[in-house]
Amino acid sequence: MSSNVMNYKGQIGSIEHDLERGVLYGKLLFINDLVTYVAESLGGLEAEFKVSVDEYLADCERLGVSPK
């Protein structure tokens, strides 16, 4: 079974591909901010997604706002 999204700490991120550049990329979904990530492999994309989620949640906490 395949999926075009990832889930981590309650956040959902997309999985897209750019065949011309040979990369995978995505963004956090269902939030009002723009958070993106990119990698050359699926494992790398998952790692970058998790880093992006952790940084987004840390920024929200630092700013005193709830994740949207």
Secondary structure as GFF3:
##gff-version 3
##sequence-region A 1 68
A	DSSP	beta_strand	5	8	.	.	.	ID=ss1
A	DSSP	beta_strand	11	14	.	.	.	ID=ss2
A	DSSP	beta_strand	16	18	.	.	.	ID=ss3
A	DSSP	beta_strand	23	29	.	.	.	ID=ss4
A	DSSP	beta_strand	36	39	.	.	.	ID=ss5
A	DSSP	alpha_helix	42	63	.	.	.	ID=ss6
###
